[in-house]
Amino acid sequence: TGEGRPLPMPVYALDPQGKWAVTIDFSRLNHIRRGYGYFGVRDPHKKEWAPADSGIWRIDLESGTTTLIVSLAQLAALPVHRPFSQRSVHYVNHLLFNTDGTRFSFLHRWTNPKKGWGTRLITASVYGSDLHVLDWKGYTSHYIWRDPDHILAFSRGPTFPSKRFLLFTDKTEEVSWIGKGKMVGNGHVSYLPGKEWILNDTYPTGRDRLQRVYLYNTRTDAVTTIAEFPAPAPYQGHFRVDTHPRFSPDGKKVCIDSAHQQGRQMYLINLTGLV
């Protein structure tokens, strides 16, 4: 119809049915982690470590109603494996719904100028209840839901002290190692349709600062490189260009970002014949 309707808050993650969304305070995210939030909007809780009226909101996309369902004060009160300083600044990032929209996940993070930063992976019901901490070791980076009950994450686990890709079973202590010896570094991971193939990438490595995009087959344990580009030296820190591989709905194409030619560009890769 061409009609538009503004929402009261920006959307971070959308449930699979498109009826609900979850979001955070992007001004606080930008204040704490520059480059991830919205620049130019003042964080109203800038001087608070874990405010009770900031955190995660649920948005009804039909009515536009927003409800704070998880507060930063609530997250800061949860038990932790390694206690953080009382002056640590708390925030939330990387929200995702599971594949059937019954639960969602997020990273609870905190930072302190003198003690560094910490992070943990938490899941919750779509109403913010039934919180479950999956990562008690205090380190999780990129992750993806495989199905309604399992999350693949670059993390540490109860019996895995070093960082690797682990498959967590939600609301349990079950953890298994995925891609042993094959997916050895952090990357932006996702499952292609059918769940047999994992799409992943690497950060710049070696003197040539090569970034690699590859596929890992969960059935054969084989790795197939589908692209490799040098990352120009000026693109570092907040201005780096991660490849961020994402696939088409049919799983036959992959789109990536790279700066190896004319600045920041998007590139389309055909997977026909590979998967």
Backbone as CSV, one residue per row, in Angstrom:
resi,resn,N_x,N_y,N_z,CA_x,CA_y,CA_z,C_x,C_y,C_z
1,THR,0.821,-1.218,0.000,0.000,0.000,0.000,0.846,1.256,0.000
2,GLY,2.111,1.147,0.348,2.980,2.311,0.408,2.859,3.078,1.710
3,GLU,2.005,2.584,2.621,1.850,3.273,3.899,3.024,2.946,4.824
4,GLY,3.371,3.913,5.655,4.439,3.712,6.620,3.966,4.035,8.015
5,ARG,4.587,3.394,9.007,4.227,3.661,10.391,5.499,3.647,11.225
6,PRO,5.842,4.767,11.866,7.074,4.796,12.673,6.915,3.984,13.953
7,LEU,7.989,3.363,14.369,8.036,2.644,15.636,8.723,3.529,16.675
8,PRO,8.376,3.370,17.947,8.929,4.242,18.980,10.404,3.988,19.280
9,MET,10.914,2.793,18.908,12.317,2.462,19.157,12.860,1.713,17.950
10,PRO,14.181,1.753,17.742,14.774,0.982,16.646,14.715,-0.514,16.954
11,VAL,14.715,-1.330,15.931,14.657,-2.786,16.092,16.070,-3.355,16.073
12,TYR,16.384,-4.185,17.062,17.677,-4.891,17.036,17.510,-6.275,16.424
13,ALA,16.536,-7.059,16.909,16.305,-8.404,16.372,14.812,-8.632,16.223
14,LEU,14.464,-9.346,15.158,13.065,-9.593,14.810,12.755,-11.071,14.994
15,ASP,11.601,-11.376,15.603,11.248,-12.780,15.779,10.869,-13.375,14.422
16,PRO,10.972,-14.711,14.243,10.752,-15.319,12.925,9.378,-15.048,12.330
17,GLN,8.368,-14.809,13.165,7.028,-14.539,12.657,6.807,-13.060,12.333
18,GLY,7.737,-12.196,12.734,7.641,-10.780,12.423,6.618,-10.016,13.237
19,LYS,6.217,-10.549,14.392,5.227,-9.875,15.223,5.856,-9.099,16.377
20,TRP,7.017,-9.562,16.811,7.683,-8.948,17.956,9.123,-8.626,17.604
21,ALA,9.714,-7.745,18.357,11.130,-7.440,18.217,11.699,-7.154,19.598
22,VAL,12.995,-7.259,19.716,13.688,-6.856,20.935,14.706,-5.799,20.558
23,THR,14.997,-4.912,21.501,15.933,-3.839,21.212,16.623,-3.382,22.489
24,ILE,17.589,-2.482,22.329,18.372,-1.965,23.443,18.468,-0.451,23.312
25,ASP,19.172,0.159,24.249,19.429,1.594,24.196,20.685,1.818,23.360
26,PHE,20.510,2.217,22.098,21.647,2.386,21.195,22.526,3.573,21.570
27,SER,21.983,4.530,22.312,22.825,5.644,22.753,23.828,5.154,23.792
28,ARG,23.399,4.244,24.654,24.320,3.692,25.656,25.361,2.809,24.970
29,LEU,24.931,2.033,23.983,25.870,1.182,23.269,26.955,2.013,22.602
30,ASN,26.573,3.132,21.978,27.569,3.976,21.329,28.479,4.653,22.340
31,HIS,27.928,5.003,23.484,28.721,5.643,24.535,29.806,4.695,25.048
32,ILE,29.477,3.392,25.151,30.425,2.436,25.721,31.258,1.750,24.642
33,ARG,30.644,1.415,23.517,31.332,0.696,22.433,31.144,1.461,21.133
34,ARG,31.998,2.436,20.919,31.881,3.303,19.744,31.864,2.480,18.455
35,GLY,31.019,2.895,17.532,30.921,2.202,16.261,29.807,1.184,16.196
36,TYR,29.189,0.869,17.327,28.117,-0.123,17.351,26.750,0.505,17.599
37,GLY,26.713,1.671,18.200,25.441,2.313,18.503,25.137,3.441,17.541
38,TYR,24.275,4.365,17.968,23.914,5.519,17.145,24.629,6.754,17.675
39,PHE,25.415,7.366,16.803,26.184,8.539,17.193,25.273,9.771,17.270
40,GLY,25.574,10.658,18.211,24.865,11.931,18.295,23.663,11.927,19.205
41,VAL,23.387,10.790,19.863,22.274,10.711,20.804,22.846,10.515,22.205
42,ARG,22.518,11.398,23.106,23.084,11.359,24.455,22.568,10.174,25.255
43,ASP,23.471,9.485,25.943,23.084,8.394,26.839,22.548,8.999,28.133
44,PRO,21.253,8.866,28.421,20.696,9.470,29.635,21.218,8.826,30.916
45,HIS,21.839,7.642,30.795,22.350,6.929,31.973,23.877,6.855,31.961
46,LYS,24.493,7.853,31.348,25.933,7.822,31.152,26.713,7.658,32.457
47,LYS,26.220,8.222,33.557,26.943,8.190,34.828,26.508,7.022,35.729
48,GLU,25.651,6.145,35.211,25.177,5.012,36.007,25.844,3.724,35.526
49,TRP,26.224,2.853,36.479,26.924,1.612,36.135,25.946,0.562,35.589
50,ALA,24.810,0.415,36.236,23.831,-0.593,35.823,22.434,-0.063,36.119
51,PRO,21.921,0.837,35.305,20.621,1.453,35.569,19.469,0.456,35.529
52,ALA,18.467,0.707,36.356,17.307,-0.175,36.435,16.297,0.088,35.328
53,ASP,16.390,1.229,34.659,15.433,1.558,33.609,16.070,1.559,32.221
54,SER,17.130,0.759,32.067,17.750,0.561,30.757,18.107,-0.911,30.636
55,GLY,18.097,-1.423,29.411,18.417,-2.831,29.198,17.867,-3.327,27.883
56,ILE,16.906,-4.265,27.944,16.307,-4.862,26.748,14.804,-4.605,26.761
57,TRP,14.288,-4.099,25.636,12.860,-3.851,25.490,12.258,-4.825,24.490
58,ARG,11.011,-5.171,24.709,10.216,-5.956,23.757,9.270,-4.994,23.045
59,ILE,9.206,-5.091,21.714,8.369,-4.205,20.919,7.263,-5.009,20.237
60,ASP,6.027,-4.611,20.451,4.901,-5.173,19.714,4.817,-4.403,18.394
61,LEU,5.124,-5.061,17.276,5.205,-4.366,15.996,3.840,-3.958,15.451
62,GLU,2.766,-4.533,15.979,1.426,-4.154,15.533,0.938,-2.909,16.265
63,SER,1.109,-2.896,17.583,0.615,-1.763,18.368,1.679,-0.705,18.612
64,GLY,2.959,-1.089,18.513,4.043,-0.166,18.822,4.354,-0.080,20.300
65,THR,3.704,-0.898,21.116,3.933,-0.896,22.562,5.334,-1.428,22.880
66,THR,6.046,-0.730,23.764,7.377,-1.178,24.196,7.355,-1.474,25.685
67,THR,8.050,-2.547,26.064,8.096,-2.972,27.458,9.520,-3.345,27.823
68,LEU,10.051,-2.765,28.879,11.373,-3.150,29.370,11.243,-4.524,30.028
69,ILE,11.899,-5.531,29.468,11.731,-6.895,29.974,12.966,-7.424,30.712
70,VAL,14.136,-6.824,30.471,15.356,-7.192,31.204,16.139,-5.911,31.462
71,SER,16.433,-5.622,32.712,17.166,-4.390,33.042,18.645,-4.690,33.265
72,LEU,19.465,-3.666,33.102,20.896,-3.816,33.362,21.158,-4.073,34.836
73,ALA,20.353,-3.476,35.705,20.481,-3.737,37.144,20.219,-5.205,37.442
74,GLN,19.226,-5.771,36.770,18.894,-7.186,36.934,20.049,-8.079,36.476
75,LEU,20.660,-7.739,35.356,21.775,-8.535,34.843,22.996,-8.437,35.751
76,ALA,23.252,-7.233,36.256,24.405,-7.042,37.138,24.259,-7.808,38.450
77,ALA,23.027,-8.132,38.816,22.774,-8.849,40.064,22.892,-10.366,39.912
78,LEU,22.966,-10.857,38.675,23.095,-12.298,38.466,24.480,-12.777,38.906
79,PRO,24.580,-13.974,39.483,25.884,-14.503,39.885,26.826,-14.608,38.692
80,VAL,28.112,-14.390,38.933,29.119,-14.471,37.869,30.251,-15.388,38.292
81,HIS,30.918,-15.991,37.308,32.043,-16.876,37.580,33.240,-16.085,38.110
82,ARG,33.471,-14.921,37.494,34.563,-14.051,37.913,33.967,-12.694,38.282
83,PRO,33.881,-12.370,39.563,33.210,-11.132,39.986,33.774,-9.900,39.301
84,PHE,32.880,-8.998,38.926,33.322,-7.756,38.321,33.310,-6.639,39.361
85,SER,34.046,-5.576,39.065,34.108,-4.434,39.969,32.748,-3.770,40.092
86,GLN,32.454,-3.217,41.242,31.197,-2.515,41.449,31.092,-1.274,40.573
87,ARG,32.223,-0.823,40.026,32.225,0.350,39.160,32.283,-0.035,37.687
88,SER,32.035,-1.302,37.378,31.994,-1.729,35.982,30.735,-1.184,35.314
89,VAL,30.877,-0.753,34.070,29.763,-0.211,33.304,29.132,-1.340,32.495
90,HIS,27.821,-1.549,32.660,27.140,-2.680,32.031,26.365,-2.245,30.792
91,TYR,26.318,-3.140,29.809,25.516,-2.893,28.610,25.182,-4.231,27.965
92,VAL,24.364,-4.189,26.906,23.901,-5.392,26.213,24.165,-5.227,24.722
93,ASN,24.502,-6.332,24.060,24.759,-6.294,22.626,24.430,-7.650,22.016
94,HIS,24.364,-7.721,20.696,24.217,-8.965,19.922,22.999,-9.793,20.341
95,LEU,21.814,-9.270,20.082,20.572,-9.970,20.382,20.138,-10.814,19.184
96,LEU,19.632,-12.029,19.450,19.144,-12.922,18.402,17.977,-13.757,18.925
97,PHE,16.964,-13.959,18.099,15.907,-14.912,18.418,16.348,-16.307,17.996
98,ASN,15.834,-17.335,18.687,16.082,-18.691,18.215,15.224,-18.956,16.982
99,THR,15.336,-20.134,16.399,14.755,-20.375,15.083,13.234,-20.485,15.093
100,ASP,12.607,-20.751,16.228,11.143,-20.802,16.253,10.516,-19.656,17.045
101,GLY,11.347,-18.708,17.496,10.831,-17.518,18.159,10.357,-17.718,19.579
102,THR,10.735,-18.830,20.218,10.299,-19.086,21.595,11.233,-18.483,22.638
103,ARG,12.496,-18.241,22.246,13.461,-17.639,23.163,14.373,-16.705,22.365
104,PHE,15.108,-15.859,23.091,16.117,-15.033,22.436,17.374,-15.030,23.285
105,SER,18.453,-14.571,22.703,19.754,-14.573,23.380,20.397,-13.207,23.243
106,PHE,21.390,-12.960,24.089,22.118,-11.692,24.040,23.432,-11.830,24.792
107,LEU,24.318,-10.873,24.569,25.557,-10.810,25.326,25.444,-9.709,26.376
108,HIS,25.589,-10.087,27.623,25.686,-9.123,28.722,27.169,-8.803,28.892
109,ARG,27.507,-7.527,28.752,28.907,-7.137,28.824,29.121,-6.038,29.850
110,TRP,30.328,-5.991,30.373,30.692,-4.943,31.323,32.150,-4.555,31.092
111,THR,32.458,-3.312,31.352,33.803,-2.821,31.103,34.234,-1.919,32.254
112,ASN,35.532,-1.957,32.538,36.110,-1.143,33.596,37.490,-0.682,33.128
113,PRO,37.776,0.636,33.189,39.061,1.139,32.686,40.268,0.451,33.296
114,LYS,40.169,0.005,34.548,41.315,-0.586,35.231,41.315,-2.105,35.215
115,LYS,40.147,-2.736,35.013,40.058,-4.189,35.116,39.662,-4.873,33.806
116,GLY,39.625,-4.111,32.703,39.275,-4.716,31.432,37.780,-4.962,31.307
117,TRP,37.403,-5.910,30.437,35.991,-6.144,30.176,35.659,-7.621,30.300
118,GLY,34.380,-7.894,30.461,33.890,-9.259,30.531,32.611,-9.390,29.736
119,THR,32.235,-10.613,29.441,31.023,-10.846,28.665,30.488,-12.230,28.968
120,ARG,29.187,-12.405,28.816,28.609,-13.737,28.965,27.351,-13.855,28.107
121,LEU,27.107,-15.063,27.653,25.981,-15.354,26.791,24.796,-15.792,27.642
122,ILE,23.652,-15.123,27.442,22.461,-15.389,28.237,21.273,-15.609,27.301
123,THR,20.387,-16.533,27.662,19.138,-16.720,26.933,17.966,-16.389,27.851
124,ALA,16.824,-16.097,27.228,15.639,-15.731,27.997,14.391,-16.067,27.191
125,SER,13.258,-16.141,27.886,11.997,-16.273,27.168,11.713,-14.961,26.446
126,VAL,10.744,-14.958,25.551,10.445,-13.752,24.785,9.844,-12.657,25.661
127,TYR,9.543,-12.986,26.915,9.020,-11.983,27.848,10.089,-11.532,28.848
128,GLY,11.326,-12.042,28.679,12.419,-11.646,29.548,12.568,-12.488,30.795
129,SER,11.720,-13.470,30.982,11.804,-14.353,32.143,12.678,-15.562,31.823
130,ASP,12.876,-16.440,32.815,13.623,-17.691,32.632,15.013,-17.428,32.063
131,LEU,15.743,-16.494,32.667,17.108,-16.192,32.236,18.030,-17.369,32.508
132,HIS,18.873,-17.688,31.536,19.835,-18.781,31.720,21.200,-18.346,31.193
133,VAL,22.220,-18.417,32.046,23.592,-18.071,31.652,24.248,-19.310,31.058
134,LEU,24.593,-19.244,29.771,25.243,-20.375,29.108,26.752,-20.356,29.300
135,ASP,27.324,-19.172,29.330,28.780,-19.019,29.391,29.190,-18.544,30.777
136,TRP,29.565,-19.473,31.639,29.989,-19.113,32.997,31.460,-18.732,33.062
137,LYS,32.198,-18.930,31.966,33.620,-18.598,31.955,33.886,-17.131,31.651
138,GLY,32.865,-16.404,31.232,33.034,-14.968,31.038,33.652,-14.563,29.717
139,TYR,33.445,-15.403,28.665,33.916,-14.990,27.347,33.045,-15.636,26.272
140,THR,32.333,-14.842,25.521,31.640,-15.311,24.311,31.701,-14.192,23.290
141,SER,31.984,-14.575,22.052,32.017,-13.598,20.965,30.881,-13.908,19.996
142,HIS,31.186,-14.184,18.732,30.135,-14.403,17.746,29.422,-15.732,17.986
143,TYR,28.121,-15.734,17.714,27.347,-16.953,17.939,26.136,-16.978,17.018
144,ILE,25.493,-18.154,16.917,24.296,-18.324,16.094,23.460,-19.469,16.674
145,TRP,22.135,-19.349,16.571,21.253,-20.463,16.940,21.267,-21.490,15.810
146,ARG,21.499,-22.766,16.144,21.390,-23.837,15.148,19.938,-24.266,14.979
147,ASP,19.211,-24.300,16.089,17.814,-24.721,16.143,17.227,-24.108,17.410
148,PRO,15.997,-24.430,17.796,15.410,-23.784,18.981,16.151,-24.031,20.290
149,ASP,17.011,-25.058,20.352,17.614,-25.448,21.625,19.138,-25.417,21.662
150,HIS,19.799,-25.080,20.560,21.263,-25.143,20.529,21.853,-23.862,19.940
151,ILE,22.953,-23.409,20.566,23.677,-22.222,20.115,25.133,-22.589,19.865
152,LEU,25.625,-22.242,18.667,27.042,-22.391,18.342,27.725,-21.061,18.617
153,ALA,28.780,-21.074,19.443,29.412,-19.822,19.851,30.919,-19.994,19.976
154,PHE,31.659,-18.942,19.628,33.096,-18.908,19.912,33.219,-18.499,21.365
155,SER,33.598,-19.433,22.209,33.454,-19.205,23.643,34.375,-20.125,24.432
156,ARG,34.166,-20.116,25.729,34.771,-21.080,26.637,33.644,-21.846,27.314
157,GLY,33.952,-23.029,27.798,32.933,-23.814,28.481,33.459,-24.420,29.760
158,PRO,32.606,-25.142,30.498,33.011,-25.731,31.781,34.252,-26.609,31.684
159,THR,34.367,-27.388,30.597,35.530,-28.272,30.426,36.418,-27.830,29.264
160,PHE,36.165,-26.615,28.749,36.952,-26.083,27.630,37.483,-24.704,28.013
161,PRO,38.638,-24.645,28.689,39.145,-23.347,29.163,39.612,-22.412,28.060
162,SER,40.072,-22.950,26.917,40.535,-22.082,25.840,39.399,-21.790,24.873
163,LYS,39.558,-20.728,24.088,38.496,-20.283,23.190,38.387,-21.212,21.979
164,ARG,37.154,-21.581,21.645,36.885,-22.429,20.495,35.400,-22.373,20.175
165,PHE,34.987,-22.992,19.074,33.567,-23.018,18.751,32.895,-24.155,19.523
166,LEU,31.943,-23.760,20.365,31.247,-24.704,21.225,29.761,-24.691,20.917
167,LEU,29.151,-25.867,20.996,27.715,-25.990,20.815,27.076,-26.148,22.197
168,PHE,26.331,-25.113,22.611,25.661,-25.110,23.906,24.219,-25.597,23.744
169,THR,23.763,-26.421,24.677,22.354,-26.789,24.744,21.681,-25.865,25.741
170,ASP,20.707,-25.124,25.263,20.062,-24.099,26.081,19.444,-24.694,27.345
171,LYS,19.554,-23.953,28.438,18.969,-24.292,29.743,19.548,-25.571,30.351
172,THR,20.755,-25.962,29.880,21.459,-27.112,30.449,22.931,-26.755,30.594
173,GLU,23.719,-27.714,31.067,25.166,-27.552,31.145,25.874,-28.320,30.027
174,GLU,25.140,-28.816,29.051,25.719,-29.615,27.975,26.453,-28.728,26.968
175,VAL,27.719,-29.091,26.700,28.562,-28.336,25.761,29.404,-29.325,24.966
176,SER,29.509,-29.113,23.639,30.376,-29.950,22.811,31.202,-29.073,21.880
177,TRP,32.346,-29.606,21.445,33.302,-28.882,20.609,32.984,-29.160,19.146
178,ILE,32.828,-28.107,18.343,32.508,-28.231,16.924,33.684,-27.742,16.078
179,GLY,34.023,-28.503,15.034,35.094,-28.092,14.121,36.471,-28.181,14.737
180,LYS,36.713,-29.191,15.557,38.007,-29.338,16.217,39.136,-29.396,15.194
181,GLY,40.102,-28.468,15.337,41.243,-28.417,14.441,40.940,-27.819,13.080
182,LYS,39.687,-27.486,12.806,39.297,-26.950,11.502,38.808,-25.503,11.608
183,MET,37.926,-25.219,12.557,37.509,-23.839,12.824,38.275,-23.388,14.063
184,VAL,39.444,-22.814,13.836,40.364,-22.594,14.945,40.388,-21.155,15.458
185,GLY,39.763,-20.237,14.767,39.775,-18.848,15.213,38.384,-18.255,15.217
186,ASN,38.268,-17.109,15.837,36.985,-16.418,15.925,36.500,-16.020,14.536
187,GLY,35.180,-16.031,14.345,34.616,-15.643,13.070,33.127,-15.407,13.173
188,HIS,32.558,-14.841,12.107,31.129,-14.534,12.052,30.418,-15.761,11.496
189,VAL,29.912,-16.579,12.381,29.470,-17.921,12.043,27.958,-17.980,11.816
190,SER,27.531,-18.862,10.885,26.096,-19.110,10.670,25.931,-20.475,10.005
191,TYR,24.725,-21.027,10.132,24.406,-22.306,9.487,23.661,-22.054,8.178
192,LEU,24.095,-22.720,7.097,23.329,-22.671,5.866,22.057,-23.511,6.029
193,PRO,21.033,-23.272,5.221,19.814,-24.082,5.298,20.145,-25.577,5.220
194,GLY,19.525,-26.364,6.092,19.820,-27.784,6.164,20.770,-28.134,7.294
195,LYS,21.515,-27.143,7.782,22.406,-27.269,8.946,23.627,-28.152,8.708
196,GLU,23.851,-28.644,7.471,25.034,-29.467,7.220,26.292,-28.621,7.092
197,TRP,26.144,-27.403,6.542,27.275,-26.526,6.302,27.264,-25.341,7.252
198,ILE,28.440,-25.001,7.755,28.627,-23.807,8.573,29.424,-22.798,7.754
199,LEU,28.903,-21.599,7.650,29.580,-20.491,6.957,30.341,-19.673,7.996
200,ASN,31.605,-19.377,7.699,32.427,-18.679,8.687,33.488,-17.854,7.974
201,ASP,34.196,-17.028,8.741,35.281,-16.224,8.189,36.381,-16.073,9.225
202,THR,37.443,-15.360,8.859,38.545,-15.102,9.777,38.853,-13.615,9.799
203,TYR,39.564,-13.201,10.816,40.094,-11.846,10.867,41.422,-11.822,10.099
204,PRO,41.929,-10.634,9.742,43.187,-10.565,8.994,44.325,-11.289,9.711
205,THR,45.055,-12.115,8.963,46.174,-12.858,9.530,47.395,-12.740,8.626
206,GLY,48.585,-12.887,9.232,49.830,-12.896,8.488,50.237,-11.513,8.001
207,ARG,51.380,-11.459,7.331,51.913,-10.195,6.832,51.012,-9.596,5.758
208,ASP,50.312,-10.452,5.020,49.420,-9.970,3.960,48.039,-9.608,4.494
209,ARG,47.815,-9.807,5.771,46.518,-9.496,6.403,45.363,-10.104,5.615
210,LEU,45.455,-11.410,5.361,44.427,-12.085,4.576,43.198,-12.397,5.436
211,GLN,42.040,-12.100,4.869,40.761,-12.483,5.460,40.196,-13.621,4.626
212,ARG,39.768,-14.677,5.297,39.290,-15.862,4.580,37.817,-16.098,4.890
213,VAL,37.057,-16.453,3.865,35.666,-16.873,4.023,35.609,-18.345,3.647
214,TYR,35.007,-19.182,4.496,35.059,-20.617,4.230,33.786,-21.326,4.692
215,LEU,33.656,-22.567,4.241,32.558,-23.442,4.633,33.123,-24.631,5.399
216,TYR,32.437,-25.017,6.459,32.809,-26.217,7.212,31.648,-27.202,7.146
217,ASN,31.944,-28.439,6.749,30.915,-29.457,6.636,30.848,-30.259,7.933
218,THR,29.702,-30.196,8.608,29.554,-30.871,9.907,29.512,-32.388,9.770
219,ARG,29.223,-32.888,8.581,29.135,-34.343,8.376,30.487,-34.947,8.009
220,THR,31.237,-34.264,7.117,32.519,-34.811,6.648,33.726,-34.216,7.358
221,ASP,33.542,-33.135,8.109,34.625,-32.436,8.806,35.574,-31.739,7.839
222,ALA,35.109,-31.464,6.622,35.945,-30.837,5.604,35.745,-29.327,5.593
223,VAL,36.814,-28.603,5.212,36.778,-27.151,5.108,37.014,-26.749,3.650
224,THR,36.180,-25.846,3.138,36.323,-25.346,1.779,36.434,-23.830,1.808
225,THR,37.571,-23.297,1.356,37.735,-21.845,1.267,37.005,-21.337,0.034
226,ILE,36.156,-20.316,0.218,35.405,-19.787,-0.921,35.864,-18.386,-1.311
227,ALA,36.636,-17.731,-0.477,37.158,-16.409,-0.818,38.307,-16.069,0.121
228,GLU,39.246,-15.271,-0.386,40.383,-14.833,0.432,40.839,-13.479,-0.093
229,PHE,40.843,-12.475,0.781,41.165,-11.116,0.381,42.137,-10.488,1.371
230,PRO,43.065,-9.639,0.889,43.920,-8.886,1.813,43.159,-7.690,2.382
231,ALA,43.322,-7.439,3.656,42.697,-6.283,4.307,43.696,-5.132,4.312
232,PRO,43.409,-4.026,3.628,44.348,-2.892,3.603,44.650,-2.386,5.013
233,ALA,45.889,-2.015,5.252,46.341,-1.604,6.578,45.537,-0.463,7.206
234,PRO,45.073,0.551,6.417,44.324,1.641,7.052,43.018,1.205,7.720
235,TYR,42.491,0.047,7.309,41.205,-0.410,7.841,41.449,-1.278,9.075
236,GLN,41.533,-0.604,10.232,41.785,-1.296,11.480,40.923,-0.688,12.577
237,GLY,40.880,-1.378,13.734,40.121,-0.864,14.875,38.653,-0.679,14.543
238,HIS,38.097,0.473,14.954,36.684,0.747,14.703,36.382,0.896,13.217
239,PHE,37.428,1.130,12.410,37.226,1.349,10.978,37.550,0.109,10.152
240,ARG,37.732,-1.027,10.797,38.039,-2.253,10.063,36.827,-2.696,9.233
241,VAL,37.082,-3.553,8.271,36.013,-4.092,7.435,35.994,-5.610,7.606
242,ASP,35.177,-6.107,8.537,34.994,-7.549,8.669,34.196,-8.043,7.465
243,THR,34.425,-9.283,7.042,33.711,-9.771,5.860,32.224,-10.020,6.143
244,HIS,31.876,-10.341,7.400,30.461,-10.528,7.767,29.685,-11.352,6.733
245,PRO,30.085,-12.581,6.459,29.391,-13.364,5.429,27.940,-13.659,5.808
246,ARG,27.009,-13.449,4.865,25.608,-13.766,5.089,25.065,-14.391,3.806
247,PHE,24.156,-15.330,3.961,23.720,-16.120,2.821,22.313,-15.741,2.369
248,SER,22.002,-16.077,1.118,20.669,-15.852,0.580,19.707,-16.871,1.190
249,PRO,18.397,-16.621,1.156,17.433,-17.546,1.776,17.545,-18.986,1.275
250,ASP,17.957,-19.180,0.005,18.085,-20.543,-0.503,19.459,-21.147,-0.233
251,GLY,20.364,-20.384,0.382,21.682,-20.900,0.721,22.615,-21.074,-0.457
252,LYS,22.307,-20.482,-1.610,23.121,-20.685,-2.808,24.064,-19.521,-3.102
253,LYS,23.912,-18.430,-2.390,24.791,-17.275,-2.578,25.225,-16.748,-1.219
254,VAL,26.395,-16.120,-1.204,26.918,-15.484,0.004,27.325,-14.060,-0.345
255,CYS,26.956,-13.111,0.501,27.363,-11.722,0.326,28.357,-11.373,1.429
256,ILE,29.448,-10.719,1.060,30.465,-10.328,2.040,30.838,-8.862,1.838
257,ASP,31.532,-8.311,2.826,32.111,-6.976,2.746,33.630,-7.107,2.623
258,SER,34.245,-6.212,1.880,35.704,-6.199,1.777,36.171,-4.833,1.311
259,ALA,37.412,-4.494,1.643,37.998,-3.220,1.213,39.238,-3.447,0.355
260,HIS,39.374,-4.622,-0.248,40.608,-4.954,-0.966,40.717,-4.275,-2.328
261,GLN,39.610,-3.665,-2.826,39.671,-2.966,-4.114,39.329,-1.486,-3.923
262,GLN,38.199,-1.036,-4.394,37.851,0.379,-4.344,37.158,0.756,-3.036
263,GLY,37.881,0.693,-1.936,37.274,1.027,-0.647,36.282,-0.038,-0.212
264,ARG,35.357,0.341,0.634,34.367,-0.615,1.145,33.388,-1.001,0.041
265,GLN,33.300,-2.298,-0.209,32.390,-2.807,-1.222,31.698,-4.070,-0.725
266,MET,30.590,-4.419,-1.385,29.911,-5.677,-1.141,30.164,-6.591,-2.328
267,TYR,30.423,-7.867,-2.053,30.711,-8.837,-3.095,29.771,-10.040,-2.956
268,LEU,29.282,-10.533,-4.089,28.379,-11.673,-4.114,29.135,-12.897,-4.599
269,ILE,29.047,-13.992,-3.857,29.760,-15.233,-4.180,28.733,-16.327,-4.445
270,ASN,28.874,-17.019,-5.573,27.966,-18.090,-5.944,28.465,-19.406,-5.353
271,LEU,27.618,-20.094,-4.590,28.005,-21.367,-3.967,27.585,-22.588,-4.783
272,THR,26.989,-22.360,-5.952,26.552,-23.494,-6.770,27.717,-24.425,-7.064
273,GLY,27.524,-25.717,-6.811,28.570,-26.708,-7.020,29.410,-26.959,-5.790
274,LEU,29.262,-26.094,-4.771,30.051,-26.265,-3.540,29.236,-26.907,-2.434
275,VAL,27.953,-26.590,-2.372,27.106,-27.117,-1.285,25.926,-27.882,-1.881
